[in-house]
Amino acid sequence: MATTTTTATRSRKANGEAKTAPITLNEGPQYPDIQTIRDAIPAHCFVPSTWRSLGYVVRDVAMVAALGWAALTYIPHIENFAWRTAAWIVYGYVQGLVCTGVWILAHEAGHGAFSVHQRLNDIVGWTLHSALLVPYFSWKFSHHRHHRFTGHMEKDMAFVPHTKADREKRRLADLYLDRELFEDVPVVQVFKLLMHQLAGWQAYLLFNVSAGPASKQREGSWWRISHFEPTSAVFRDSEAIFIAISDLGLAIVAGLLYYASTFVGWKTVFLMYGVPYFWVHHWLVAITYLHHTHPDVHHFEAESWTFVKGALATVDRDFGFVGRHLFHRIIEDHVVHHLFPRIPFYKAEEATEALKPLLGDLYHCEKGSFLGHLWKSFTQCKYVEADPAVPGALRWAENK
């Protein structure tokens, strides 16, 4: 693991002159306040360009349309079954990459980083997410709370880790067996990772899986915590109408898919839409999981958590050309995104570089194989325990 390390400094401006003081790491790291961090970033990084953002939408949607047209026009006419199957596999993978970029543009809109016009943000976000069968407003509300409480062991909305006590509970997912008896068996790890990637997104939407125990807005039974129900315990009463609007978007797209199936058949609809759908949400689950799961990254008990601690409990990673040009740098510049989610992705690299000297050891970045790190983190980061060196912080326990 390679963690980017530079001299940690805290910058403040007084009487027009910048002053710096070291961030000491004795008895746990000392975090700069959010205004100090903001002052380190050029002001123009916080201002999105509506036309530039729309340009990325046009580009990505054009790629989706071109791939879909080419697949429907040429692949069914490949006579050899093996070559036809291979062509569908390649199409599904590539279309999944491009559609992940579309997903991320809707994510930008949900954060208000797409445009300074909130209504435009919601129109673009609702349209793009609905096209991918994502409940836009439902996701937007829960995702904002994930950002608000990142790293909080009780209120975070995504990938809150298990504790030692959690592991001692018998669960249906483990057939009520002691998980330590079989969880390190390679075939079990592979199966669980596949389920994690293929069904993790759907489990989150339906059952609020991986969210903290205090993440709900009110008490609700296990079947009343979905992202599709306007009266779900995940949402406030005032948000119910927007959940219904999200559902309307899903219903429209589902109707269009059914209509398409009457012309080309369900098999073709599944190959053209269903396979890329699973690829998209595989990537989104992997990206989110790896942003918040790393041996060097803490989670925090409620009493010691702060917004800055949580926002910095994230990891920048690298996914090469795909990450930079198709995934809109969501992998490479995620730390600054958690600090200031309204910074548009095309200005996040500059903002990240501006923060590195200030944050020093508080900034985490890991290079190397993205999928390799997915396997490593999934098989080694099992639960968290108290970090004796940092009061109130929880570290990943060593895999023994």
C-alpha positions as YAML, in Angstrom:
chain: A
units: angstrom
residues:
- id: 1
  name: MET
  ca: [0.00, 0.00, 0.00]
- id: 2
  name: ALA
  ca: [1.34, 3.40, -0.94]
- id: 3
  name: THR
  ca: [-0.04, 6.35, 0.96]
- id: 4
  name: THR
  ca: [0.74, 9.80, -0.41]
- id: 5
  name: THR
  ca: [2.63, 11.69, 2.28]
- id: 6
  name: THR
  ca: [3.71, 15.33, 2.27]
- id: 7
  name: THR
  ca: [4.55, 17.84, 4.97]
- id: 8
  name: ALA
  ca: [1.35, 18.55, 6.87]
- id: 9
  name: THR
  ca: [0.61, 22.21, 7.38]
- id: 10
  name: ARG
  ca: [-2.32, 24.29, 8.43]
- id: 11
  name: SER
  ca: [-2.66, 27.54, 6.52]
- id: 12
  name: ARG
  ca: [-4.43, 30.62, 7.76]
- id: 13
  name: LYS
  ca: [-4.47, 34.15, 6.48]
- id: 14
  name: ALA
  ca: [-4.01, 37.01, 8.90]
- id: 15
  name: ASN
  ca: [-3.46, 40.66, 7.94]
- id: 16
  name: GLY
  ca: [-3.00, 39.57, 4.32]
- id: 17
  name: GLU
  ca: [-0.07, 37.29, 5.18]
- id: 18
  name: ALA
  ca: [-0.30, 33.48, 5.10]
- id: 19
  name: LYS
  ca: [0.86, 31.73, 8.27]
- id: 20
  name: THR
  ca: [1.52, 28.02, 8.62]
- id: 21
  name: ALA
  ca: [1.75, 25.68, 11.57]
- id: 22
  name: PRO
  ca: [2.50, 21.95, 11.54]
- id: 23
  name: ILE
  ca: [-0.23, 19.41, 12.12]
- id: 24
  name: THR
  ca: [1.11, 17.23, 14.90]
- id: 25
  name: LEU
  ca: [0.30, 13.54, 15.03]
- id: 26
  name: ASN
  ca: [0.88, 13.04, 18.75]
- id: 27
  name: GLU
  ca: [-2.03, 11.35, 20.51]
- id: 28
  name: GLY
  ca: [-3.88, 11.12, 17.24]
- id: 29
  name: PRO
  ca: [-3.93, 13.47, 14.26]
- id: 30
  name: GLN
  ca: [-5.00, 17.08, 14.60]
- id: 31
  name: TYR
  ca: [-7.46, 18.03, 11.89]
- id: 32
  name: PRO
  ca: [-7.68, 21.45, 10.24]
- id: 33
  name: ASP
  ca: [-11.08, 23.10, 10.33]
- id: 34
  name: ILE
  ca: [-13.25, 23.11, 7.22]
- id: 35
  name: GLN
  ca: [-12.72, 26.81, 6.49]
- id: 36
  name: THR
  ca: [-8.94, 26.38, 6.53]
- id: 37
  name: ILE
  ca: [-9.32, 23.53, 4.05]
- id: 38
  name: ARG
  ca: [-11.64, 25.55, 1.86]
- id: 39
  name: ASP
  ca: [-9.24, 28.50, 1.81]
- id: 40
  name: ALA
  ca: [-6.53, 26.25, 0.37]
- id: 41
  name: ILE
  ca: [-8.59, 25.58, -2.78]
- id: 42
  name: PRO
  ca: [-8.78, 28.17, -5.60]
- id: 43
  name: ALA
  ca: [-12.18, 29.85, -5.56]
- id: 44
  name: HIS
  ca: [-12.95, 29.06, -9.20]
- id: 45
  name: CYS
  ca: [-12.94, 25.32, -8.40]
- id: 46
  name: PHE
  ca: [-16.28, 25.73, -6.63]
- id: 47
  name: VAL
  ca: [-18.09, 27.14, -9.69]
- id: 48
  name: PRO
  ca: [-19.55, 24.63, -12.18]
- id: 49
  name: SER
  ca: [-20.01, 25.42, -15.86]
- id: 50
  name: THR
  ca: [-23.51, 24.51, -17.00]
- id: 51
  name: TRP
  ca: [-22.50, 24.24, -20.65]
- id: 52
  name: ARG
  ca: [-19.45, 22.14, -19.91]
- id: 53
  name: SER
  ca: [-21.51, 19.79, -17.75]
- id: 54
  name: LEU
  ca: [-24.18, 19.52, -20.44]
- id: 55
  name: GLY
  ca: [-21.42, 18.80, -22.94]
- id: 56
  name: TYR
  ca: [-20.40, 15.72, -20.95]
- id: 57
  name: VAL
  ca: [-24.04, 14.57, -20.91]
- id: 58
  name: VAL
  ca: [-24.26, 14.91, -24.69]
- id: 59
  name: ARG
  ca: [-20.97, 13.05, -25.11]
- id: 60
  name: ASP
  ca: [-21.90, 10.17, -22.83]
- id: 61
  name: VAL
  ca: [-25.46, 9.77, -24.11]
- id: 62
  name: ALA
  ca: [-24.12, 9.80, -27.68]
- id: 63
  name: MET
  ca: [-21.72, 6.98, -26.81]
- id: 64
  name: VAL
  ca: [-24.55, 4.99, -25.20]
- id: 65
  name: ALA
  ca: [-26.73, 5.46, -28.28]
- id: 66
  name: ALA
  ca: [-23.93, 4.57, -30.69]
- id: 67
  name: LEU
  ca: [-23.07, 1.39, -28.81]
- id: 68
  name: GLY
  ca: [-26.73, 0.40, -28.59]
- id: 69
  name: TRP
  ca: [-27.32, 1.03, -32.30]
- id: 70
  name: ALA
  ca: [-24.22, -0.92, -33.31]
- id: 71
  name: ALA
  ca: [-25.13, -3.86, -31.06]
- id: 72
  name: LEU
  ca: [-28.72, -4.07, -32.30]
- id: 73
  name: THR
  ca: [-27.71, -3.63, -35.93]
- id: 74
  name: TYR
  ca: [-24.79, -6.04, -36.18]
- id: 75
  name: ILE
  ca: [-24.57, -8.56, -33.33]
- id: 76
  name: PRO
  ca: [-27.82, -10.49, -34.02]
- id: 77
  name: HIS
  ca: [-26.56, -11.13, -37.58]
- id: 78
  name: ILE
  ca: [-23.35, -12.86, -36.47]
- id: 79
  name: GLU
  ca: [-24.00, -16.46, -37.50]
- id: 80
  name: ASN
  ca: [-21.40, -18.18, -35.34]
- id: 81
  name: PHE
  ca: [-22.87, -18.66, -31.83]
- id: 82
  name: ALA
  ca: [-19.52, -18.37, -30.03]
- id: 83
  name: TRP
  ca: [-18.60, -15.14, -31.79]
- id: 84
  name: ARG
  ca: [-22.10, -13.74, -31.27]
- id: 85
  name: THR
  ca: [-21.90, -14.56, -27.56]
- id: 86
  name: ALA
  ca: [-18.47, -12.95, -27.32]
- id: 87
  name: ALA
  ca: [-19.78, -9.83, -29.05]
- id: 88
  name: TRP
  ca: [-22.67, -9.52, -26.57]
- id: 89
  name: ILE
  ca: [-20.25, -9.94, -23.67]
- id: 90
  name: VAL
  ca: [-17.96, -7.21, -24.99]
- id: 91
  name: TYR
  ca: [-20.91, -4.93, -25.66]
- id: 92
  name: GLY
  ca: [-22.34, -5.43, -22.15]
- id: 93
  name: TYR
  ca: [-18.99, -4.66, -20.53]
- id: 94
  name: VAL
  ca: [-18.23, -1.55, -22.60]
- id: 95
  name: GLN
  ca: [-21.78, -0.22, -22.38]
- id: 96
  name: GLY
  ca: [-21.61, -0.78, -18.61]
- id: 97
  name: LEU
  ca: [-18.51, 1.42, -18.43]
- id: 98
  name: VAL
  ca: [-20.13, 4.22, -20.43]
- id: 99
  name: CYS
  ca: [-23.40, 4.02, -18.50]
- id: 100
  name: THR
  ca: [-21.45, 4.21, -15.25]
- id: 101
  name: GLY
  ca: [-20.25, 7.59, -16.49]
- id: 102
  name: VAL
  ca: [-23.88, 8.59, -17.10]
- id: 103
  name: TRP
  ca: [-24.71, 7.46, -13.54]
- id: 104
  name: ILE
  ca: [-21.90, 9.65, -12.22]
- id: 105
  name: LEU
  ca: [-23.14, 12.71, -14.13]
- id: 106
  name: ALA
  ca: [-26.51, 12.26, -12.42]
- id: 107
  name: HIS
  ca: [-24.57, 11.96, -9.16]
- id: 108
  name: GLU
  ca: [-22.99, 15.34, -9.94]
- id: 109
  name: ALA
  ca: [-26.45, 16.79, -10.46]
- id: 110
  name: GLY
  ca: [-27.68, 15.36, -7.17]
- id: 111
  name: HIS
  ca: [-24.89, 17.17, -5.35]
- id: 112
  name: GLY
  ca: [-25.49, 20.48, -7.11]
- id: 113
  name: ALA
  ca: [-22.08, 20.22, -8.81]
- id: 114
  name: PHE
  ca: [-23.58, 19.99, -12.31]
- id: 115
  name: SER
  ca: [-24.92, 23.53, -12.49]
- id: 116
  name: VAL
  ca: [-25.70, 26.53, -10.33]
- id: 117
  name: HIS
  ca: [-29.35, 26.06, -11.31]
- id: 118
  name: GLN
  ca: [-30.95, 23.61, -8.88]
- id: 119
  name: ARG
  ca: [-34.00, 22.91, -11.04]
- id: 120
  name: LEU
  ca: [-31.76, 21.99, -13.97]
- id: 121
  name: ASN
  ca: [-29.72, 19.76, -11.67]
- id: 122
  name: ASP
  ca: [-32.81, 17.84, -10.63]
- id: 123
  name: ILE
  ca: [-34.20, 17.55, -14.16]
- id: 124
  name: VAL
  ca: [-30.91, 16.18, -15.48]
- id: 125
  name: GLY
  ca: [-30.36, 13.94, -12.47]
- id: 126
  name: TRP
  ca: [-33.92, 12.54, -12.49]
- id: 127
  name: THR
  ca: [-33.79, 11.87, -16.24]
- id: 128
  name: LEU
  ca: [-30.39, 10.17, -16.27]
- id: 129
  name: HIS
  ca: [-30.90, 8.15, -13.10]
- id: 130
  name: SER
  ca: [-34.40, 7.07, -14.07]
- id: 131
  name: ALA
  ca: [-33.01, 5.84, -17.39]
- id: 132
  name: LEU
  ca: [-30.72, 3.57, -15.36]
- id: 133
  name: LEU
  ca: [-33.58, 2.47, -13.04]
- id: 134
  name: VAL
  ca: [-32.14, 4.49, -10.14]
- id: 135
  name: PRO
  ca: [-34.64, 6.31, -7.88]
- id: 136
  name: TYR
  ca: [-33.05, 9.75, -8.19]
- id: 137
  name: PHE
  ca: [-34.52, 11.71, -5.28]
- id: 138
  name: SER
  ca: [-34.50, 8.68, -2.98]
- id: 139
  name: TRP
  ca: [-30.81, 8.17, -3.66]
- id: 140
  name: LYS
  ca: [-30.13, 11.91, -3.46]
- id: 141
  name: PHE
  ca: [-31.56, 12.23, 0.05]
- id: 142
  name: SER
  ca: [-29.86, 9.15, 1.49]
- id: 143
  name: HIS
  ca: [-26.61, 9.92, -0.29]
- id: 144
  name: HIS
  ca: [-26.51, 13.44, 1.12]
- id: 145
  name: ARG
  ca: [-26.78, 11.90, 4.60]
- id: 146
  name: HIS
  ca: [-23.93, 9.56, 3.74]
- id: 147
  name: HIS
  ca: [-21.83, 12.64, 2.95]
- id: 148
  name: ARG
  ca: [-23.08, 14.46, 6.04]
- id: 149
  name: PHE
  ca: [-22.10, 11.57, 8.35]
- id: 150
  name: THR
  ca: [-19.28, 9.77, 6.53]
- id: 151
  name: GLY
  ca: [-17.29, 7.58, 8.90]
- id: 152
  name: HIS
  ca: [-19.90, 7.88, 11.67]
- id: 153
  name: MET
  ca: [-20.49, 4.41, 13.15]
- id: 154
  name: GLU
  ca: [-24.15, 5.12, 13.84]
- id: 155
  name: LYS
  ca: [-25.42, 7.61, 11.25]
- id: 156
  name: ASP
  ca: [-23.48, 6.92, 8.06]
- id: 157
  name: MET
  ca: [-25.70, 5.61, 5.27]
- id: 158
  name: ALA
  ca: [-23.20, 3.38, 3.44]
- id: 159
  name: PHE
  ca: [-20.74, 0.62, 4.32]
- id: 160
  name: VAL
  ca: [-20.74, 1.03, 8.07]
- id: 161
  name: PRO
  ca: [-18.37, -1.78, 9.16]
- id: 162
  name: HIS
  ca: [-19.10, -4.58, 11.59]
- id: 163
  name: THR
  ca: [-17.66, -4.52, 15.10]
- id: 164
  name: LYS
  ca: [-16.42, -7.51, 17.08]
- id: 165
  name: ALA
  ca: [-19.81, -7.71, 18.80]
- id: 166
  name: ASP
  ca: [-21.61, -7.69, 15.44]
- id: 167
  name: ARG
  ca: [-19.57, -10.66, 14.29]
- id: 168
  name: GLU
  ca: [-20.65, -12.73, 17.25]
- id: 169
  name: LYS
  ca: [-24.30, -12.49, 16.17]
- id: 170
  name: ARG
  ca: [-25.64, -15.38, 14.09]
- id: 171
  name: ARG
  ca: [-27.18, -14.22, 10.80]
- id: 172
  name: LEU
  ca: [-29.28, -15.78, 8.09]
- id: 173
  name: ALA
  ca: [-26.66, -14.74, 5.54]
- id: 174
  name: ASP
  ca: [-24.24, -17.13, 7.28]
- id: 175
  name: LEU
  ca: [-26.91, -19.82, 7.78]
- id: 176
  name: TYR
  ca: [-26.73, -18.99, 11.50]
- id: 177
  name: LEU
  ca: [-23.26, -20.56, 11.70]
- id: 178
  name: ASP
  ca: [-20.14, -19.08, 13.26]
- id: 179
  name: ARG
  ca: [-18.71, -17.16, 10.34]
- id: 180
  name: GLU
  ca: [-15.13, -17.61, 11.51]
- id: 181
  name: LEU
  ca: [-15.46, -21.33, 10.75]
- id: 182
  name: PHE
  ca: [-15.73, -20.82, 7.01]
- id: 183
  name: GLU
  ca: [-15.38, -17.17, 5.98]
- id: 184
  name: ASP
  ca: [-11.72, -17.54, 4.94]
- id: 185
  name: VAL
  ca: [-12.43, -20.48, 2.63]
- id: 186
  name: PRO
  ca: [-11.62, -19.15, -0.88]
- id: 187
  name: VAL
  ca: [-14.79, -20.46, -2.51]
- id: 188
  name: VAL
  ca: [-16.89, -18.80, 0.22]
- id: 189
  name: GLN
  ca: [-15.04, -15.52, -0.22]
- id: 190
  name: VAL
  ca: [-15.54, -15.60, -3.99]
- id: 191
  name: PHE
  ca: [-19.25, -16.34, -3.62]
- id: 192
  name: LYS
  ca: [-19.76, -13.58, -1.06]
- id: 193
  name: LEU
  ca: [-17.86, -11.07, -3.18]
- id: 194
  name: LEU
  ca: [-19.99, -11.95, -6.21]
- id: 195
  name: MET
  ca: [-23.16, -11.44, -4.18]
- id: 196
  name: HIS
  ca: [-21.72, -8.21, -2.80]
- id: 197
  name: GLN
  ca: [-21.15, -6.91, -6.32]
- id: 198
  name: LEU
  ca: [-24.23, -8.26, -8.08]
- id: 199
  name: ALA
  ca: [-26.86, -7.66, -5.40]
- id: 200
  name: GLY
  ca: [-25.35, -5.06, -3.08]
- id: 201
  name: TRP
  ca: [-27.00, -2.09, -4.77]
- id: 202
  name: GLN
  ca: [-30.42, -3.70, -4.85]
- id: 203
  name: ALA
  ca: [-30.10, -4.78, -1.20]
- id: 204
  name: TYR
  ca: [-29.26, -1.20, -0.25]
- id: 205
  name: LEU
  ca: [-32.27, 0.20, -2.09]
- id: 206
  name: LEU
  ca: [-34.67, -2.40, -0.71]
- id: 207
  name: PHE
  ca: [-33.44, -2.91, 2.85]
- id: 208
  name: ASN
  ca: [-31.03, -0.04, 3.62]
- id: 209
  name: VAL
  ca: [-28.27, -2.65, 3.92]
- id: 210
  name: SER
  ca: [-24.88, -1.42, 5.24]
- id: 211
  name: ALA
  ca: [-26.38, 1.77, 6.76]
- id: 212
  name: GLY
  ca: [-25.77, 2.68, 10.41]
- id: 213
  name: PRO
  ca: [-28.33, 1.83, 13.10]
- id: 214
  name: ALA
  ca: [-29.22, 5.50, 13.62]
- id: 215
  name: SER
  ca: [-29.34, 6.42, 9.93]
- id: 216
  name: LYS
  ca: [-33.13, 6.20, 9.63]
- id: 217
  name: GLN
  ca: [-35.29, 9.27, 10.14]
- id: 218
  name: ARG
  ca: [-37.66, 7.31, 12.41]
- id: 219
  name: GLU
  ca: [-38.28, 3.77, 13.55]
- id: 220
  name: GLY
  ca: [-39.56, 1.35, 10.95]
- id: 221
  name: SER
  ca: [-39.89, -2.38, 10.42]
- id: 222
  name: TRP
  ca: [-37.43, -4.16, 8.11]
- id: 223
  name: TRP
  ca: [-39.91, -4.09, 5.19]
- id: 224
  name: ARG
  ca: [-40.56, -0.33, 5.60]
- id: 225
  name: ILE
  ca: [-37.02, 0.94, 4.98]
- id: 226
  name: SER
  ca: [-36.77, 0.80, 1.19]
- id: 227
  name: HIS
  ca: [-35.83, 3.62, -1.17]
- id: 228
  name: PHE
  ca: [-39.06, 3.10, -3.13]
- id: 229
  name: GLU
  ca: [-41.72, 3.69, -0.49]
- id: 230
  name: PRO
  ca: [-42.70, 7.35, 0.07]
- id: 231
  name: THR
  ca: [-43.45, 6.61, 3.75]
- id: 232
  name: SER
  ca: [-40.21, 4.67, 4.29]
- id: 233
  name: ALA
  ca: [-38.46, 5.21, 7.62]
- id: 234
  name: VAL
  ca: [-35.37, 6.25, 5.65]
- id: 235
  name: PHE
  ca: [-37.01, 9.53, 4.66]
- id: 236
  name: ARG
  ca: [-38.68, 12.53, 6.25]
- id: 237
  name: ASP
  ca: [-42.39, 13.15, 5.74]
- id: 238
  name: SER
  ca: [-41.59, 16.22, 3.63]
- id: 239
  name: GLU
  ca: [-39.60, 14.05, 1.22]
- id: 240
  name: ALA
  ca: [-42.46, 11.64, 0.41]
- id: 241
  name: ILE
  ca: [-43.59, 13.48, -2.73]
- id: 242
  name: PHE
  ca: [-40.08, 13.32, -4.17]
- id: 243
  name: ILE
  ca: [-39.85, 9.59, -3.51]
- id: 244
  name: ALA
  ca: [-43.09, 9.21, -5.47]
- id: 245
  name: ILE
  ca: [-41.60, 11.26, -8.33]
- id: 246
  name: SER
  ca: [-38.59, 8.93, -8.29]
- id: 247
  name: ASP
  ca: [-40.92, 5.95, -8.55]
- id: 248
  name: LEU
  ca: [-42.71, 7.60, -11.46]
- id: 249
  name: GLY
  ca: [-39.42, 7.81, -13.34]
- id: 250
  name: LEU
  ca: [-38.78, 4.11, -12.76]
- id: 251
  name: ALA
  ca: [-42.31, 3.23, -13.92]
- id: 252
  name: ILE
  ca: [-41.86, 5.20, -17.15]
- id: 253
  name: VAL
  ca: [-38.58, 3.45, -17.97]
- id: 254
  name: ALA
  ca: [-39.97, 0.03, -17.04]
- id: 255
  name: GLY
  ca: [-42.89, 0.71, -19.41]
- id: 256
  name: LEU
  ca: [-40.50, 1.68, -22.19]
- id: 257
  name: LEU
  ca: [-38.49, -1.51, -21.67]
- id: 258
  name: TYR
  ca: [-41.68, -3.57, -21.87]
- id: 259
  name: TYR
  ca: [-42.67, -1.72, -25.05]
- id: 260
  name: ALA
  ca: [-39.23, -2.41, -26.55]
- id: 261
  name: SER
  ca: [-39.56, -6.10, -25.70]
- id: 262
  name: THR
  ca: [-42.68, -6.33, -27.87]
- id: 263
  name: PHE
  ca: [-40.51, -5.43, -30.86]
- id: 264
  name: VAL
  ca: [-37.16, -7.14, -30.20]
- id: 265
  name: GLY
  ca: [-38.01, -9.65, -27.45]
- id: 266
  name: TRP
  ca: [-37.04, -9.86, -23.80]
- id: 267
  name: LYS
  ca: [-33.79, -11.67, -24.54]
- id: 268
  name: THR
  ca: [-32.52, -8.79, -26.64]
- id: 269
  name: VAL
  ca: [-33.72, -6.23, -24.10]
- id: 270
  name: PHE
  ca: [-31.85, -8.10, -21.37]
- id: 271
  name: LEU
  ca: [-28.66, -8.29, -23.43]
- id: 272
  name: MET
  ca: [-28.82, -4.63, -24.41]
- id: 273
  name: TYR
  ca: [-30.06, -3.17, -21.13]
- id: 274
  name: GLY
  ca: [-29.98, -5.76, -18.34]
- id: 275
  name: VAL
  ca: [-26.34, -6.83, -18.67]
- id: 276
  name: PRO
  ca: [-25.00, -3.24, -18.71]
- id: 277
  name: TYR
  ca: [-27.32, -2.50, -15.74]
- id: 278
  name: PHE
  ca: [-25.55, -5.12, -13.61]
- id: 279
  name: TRP
  ca: [-22.14, -3.91, -14.77]
- id: 280
  name: VAL
  ca: [-23.02, -0.32, -13.81]
- id: 281
  name: HIS
  ca: [-24.01, -1.23, -10.29]
- id: 282
  name: HIS
  ca: [-21.07, -3.58, -9.90]
- id: 283
  name: TRP
  ca: [-18.81, -0.60, -10.55]
- id: 284
  name: LEU
  ca: [-20.76, 1.73, -8.27]
- id: 285
  name: VAL
  ca: [-20.70, -0.76, -5.38]
- id: 286
  name: ALA
  ca: [-16.97, -1.41, -5.86]
- id: 287
  name: ILE
  ca: [-16.15, 2.30, -6.08]
- id: 288
  name: THR
  ca: [-18.11, 3.26, -2.98]
- id: 289
  name: TYR
  ca: [-16.84, 0.29, -0.99]
- id: 290
  name: LEU
  ca: [-13.19, 0.97, -1.79]
- id: 291
  name: HIS
  ca: [-13.51, 4.67, -1.05]
- id: 292
  name: HIS
  ca: [-14.38, 3.82, 2.55]
- id: 293
  name: THR
  ca: [-12.64, 0.51, 3.20]
- id: 294
  name: HIS
  ca: [-8.89, 0.54, 3.69]
- id: 295
  name: PRO
  ca: [-6.61, -0.64, 6.54]
- id: 296
  name: ASP
  ca: [-5.34, 2.92, 7.10]
- id: 297
  name: VAL
  ca: [-8.75, 4.60, 7.21]
- id: 298
  name: HIS
  ca: [-10.61, 5.07, 10.47]
- id: 299
  name: HIS
  ca: [-14.27, 5.05, 11.39]
- id: 300
  name: PHE
  ca: [-15.40, 7.03, 14.43]
- id: 301
  name: GLU
  ca: [-17.59, 6.63, 17.47]
- id: 302
  name: ALA
  ca: [-20.38, 9.18, 17.77]
- id: 303
  name: GLU
  ca: [-18.69, 11.19, 20.54]
- id: 304
  name: SER
  ca: [-15.45, 11.74, 18.62]
- id: 305
  name: TRP
  ca: [-16.77, 12.06, 15.06]
- id: 306
  name: THR
  ca: [-16.61, 15.37, 13.20]
- id: 307
  name: PHE
  ca: [-17.46, 16.21, 9.61]
- id: 308
  name: VAL
  ca: [-13.80, 16.78, 8.68]
- id: 309
  name: LYS
  ca: [-12.70, 13.50, 10.27]
- id: 310
  name: GLY
  ca: [-15.35, 11.63, 8.35]
- id: 311
  name: ALA
  ca: [-14.70, 13.35, 5.04]
- id: 312
  name: LEU
  ca: [-11.00, 12.56, 5.31]
- id: 313
  name: ALA
  ca: [-11.76, 8.91, 6.15]
- id: 314
  name: THR
  ca: [-11.85, 8.23, 2.41]
- id: 315
  name: VAL
  ca: [-9.32, 6.99, -0.11]
- id: 316
  name: ASP
  ca: [-8.38, 8.22, -3.57]
- id: 317
  name: ARG
  ca: [-7.51, 5.38, -5.93]
- id: 318
  name: ASP
  ca: [-6.62, 4.98, -9.59]
- id: 319
  name: PHE
  ca: [-8.45, 3.30, -12.45]
- id: 320
  name: GLY
  ca: [-6.37, 4.50, -15.38]
- id: 321
  name: PHE
  ca: [-7.99, 5.74, -18.57]
- id: 322
  name: VAL
  ca: [-11.44, 4.48, -17.60]
- id: 323
  name: GLY
  ca: [-11.39, 6.28, -14.26]
- id: 324
  name: ARG
  ca: [-10.17, 9.56, -15.69]
- id: 325
  name: HIS
  ca: [-12.23, 9.73, -18.89]
- id: 326
  name: LEU
  ca: [-15.31, 7.51, -18.53]
- id: 327
  name: PHE
  ca: [-15.89, 7.54, -14.76]
- id: 328
  name: HIS
  ca: [-15.29, 11.30, -14.53]
- id: 329
  name: ARG
  ca: [-12.54, 10.98, -11.89]
- id: 330
  name: ILE
  ca: [-14.92, 9.78, -9.19]
- id: 331
  name: ILE
  ca: [-12.28, 7.24, -8.16]
- id: 332
  name: GLU
  ca: [-9.23, 9.47, -8.39]
- id: 333
  name: ASP
  ca: [-10.53, 12.60, -6.56]
- id: 334
  name: HIS
  ca: [-12.98, 11.32, -3.97]
- id: 335
  name: VAL
  ca: [-11.42, 12.85, -0.85]
- id: 336
  name: VAL
  ca: [-12.02, 16.41, -2.02]
- id: 337
  name: HIS
  ca: [-15.48, 15.37, -3.20]
- id: 338
  name: HIS
  ca: [-16.38, 14.35, 0.35]
- id: 339
  name: LEU
  ca: [-15.09, 17.62, 1.72]
- id: 340
  name: PHE
  ca: [-16.83, 19.78, -0.89]
- id: 341
  name: PRO
  ca: [-19.32, 17.78, -2.98]
- id: 342
  name: ARG
  ca: [-20.34, 20.86, -4.98]
- id: 343
  name: ILE
  ca: [-16.94, 21.01, -6.70]
- id: 344
  name: PRO
  ca: [-17.54, 19.73, -10.27]
- id: 345
  name: PHE
  ca: [-15.53, 16.66, -11.22]
- id: 346
  name: TYR
  ca: [-13.57, 18.50, -13.93]
- id: 347
  name: LYS
  ca: [-12.11, 20.82, -11.28]
- id: 348
  name: ALA
  ca: [-11.57, 18.18, -8.60]
- id: 349
  name: GLU
  ca: [-8.04, 17.27, -9.68]
- id: 350
  name: GLU
  ca: [-6.84, 20.86, -9.25]
- id: 351
  name: ALA
  ca: [-8.59, 21.08, -5.89]
- id: 352
  name: THR
  ca: [-7.01, 17.81, -4.76]
- id: 353
  name: GLU
  ca: [-3.52, 18.99, -5.64]
- id: 354
  name: ALA
  ca: [-4.15, 22.20, -3.70]
- id: 355
  name: LEU
  ca: [-5.12, 20.20, -0.60]
- id: 356
  name: LYS
  ca: [-2.27, 17.71, -0.48]
- id: 357
  name: PRO
  ca: [0.33, 20.02, 1.15]
- id: 358
  name: LEU
  ca: [-2.20, 21.05, 3.79]
- id: 359
  name: LEU
  ca: [-3.45, 17.58, 4.66]
- id: 360
  name: GLY
  ca: [-0.20, 15.62, 4.58]
- id: 361
  name: ASP
  ca: [-0.68, 12.25, 6.28]
- id: 362
  name: LEU
  ca: [-4.39, 12.93, 6.59]
- id: 363
  name: TYR
  ca: [-4.74, 12.45, 2.83]
- id: 364
  name: HIS
  ca: [-4.97, 8.82, 1.70]
- id: 365
  name: CYS
  ca: [-4.22, 7.66, -1.82]
- id: 366
  name: GLU
  ca: [-3.58, 4.15, -3.05]
- id: 367
  name: LYS
  ca: [-2.25, 3.22, -6.46]
- id: 368
  name: GLY
  ca: [-2.22, -0.18, -8.11]
- id: 369
  name: SER
  ca: [-4.84, -2.64, -9.33]
- id: 370
  name: PHE
  ca: [-8.34, -1.39, -8.52]
- id: 371
  name: LEU
  ca: [-9.91, -4.84, -8.70]
- id: 372
  name: GLY
  ca: [-6.93, -6.32, -6.86]
- id: 373
  name: HIS
  ca: [-7.57, -3.93, -3.99]
- id: 374
  name: LEU
  ca: [-11.25, -4.89, -4.06]
- id: 375
  name: TRP
  ca: [-10.33, -8.51, -3.38]
- id: 376
  name: LYS
  ca: [-7.74, -7.55, -0.76]
- id: 377
  name: SER
  ca: [-10.07, -5.24, 1.16]
- id: 378
  name: PHE
  ca: [-13.03, -7.61, 0.97]
- id: 379
  name: THR
  ca: [-11.06, -10.58, 2.29]
- id: 380
  name: GLN
  ca: [-9.00, -8.74, 4.92]
- id: 381
  name: CYS
  ca: [-11.15, -5.90, 6.27]
- id: 382
  name: LYS
  ca: [-13.67, -7.92, 8.31]
- id: 383
  name: TYR
  ca: [-14.50, -5.74, 11.31]
- id: 384
  name: VAL
  ca: [-13.27, -2.70, 13.24]
- id: 385
  name: GLU
  ca: [-11.94, -2.37, 16.77]
- id: 386
  name: ALA
  ca: [-10.81, 0.51, 18.98]
- id: 387
  name: ASP
  ca: [-7.53, 2.09, 17.91]
- id: 388
  name: PRO
  ca: [-5.47, 2.57, 21.10]
- id: 389
  name: ALA
  ca: [-3.41, 5.30, 19.42]
- id: 390
  name: VAL
  ca: [-6.41, 7.44, 18.44]
- id: 391
  name: PRO
  ca: [-9.12, 7.92, 21.10]
- id: 392
  name: GLY
  ca: [-12.62, 7.52, 19.71]
- id: 393
  name: ALA
  ca: [-11.41, 6.04, 16.42]
- id: 394
  name: LEU
  ca: [-11.94, 2.51, 15.17]
- id: 395
  name: ARG
  ca: [-9.43, 0.74, 12.97]
- id: 396
  name: TRP
  ca: [-9.75, -2.37, 10.86]
- id: 397
  name: ALA
  ca: [-8.74, -5.40, 12.87]
- id: 398
  name: GLU
  ca: [-5.84, -7.46, 11.60]
- id: 399
  name: ASN
  ca: [-6.93, -10.49, 9.63]
- id: 400
  name: LYS
  ca: [-5.69, -13.37, 11.74]
...
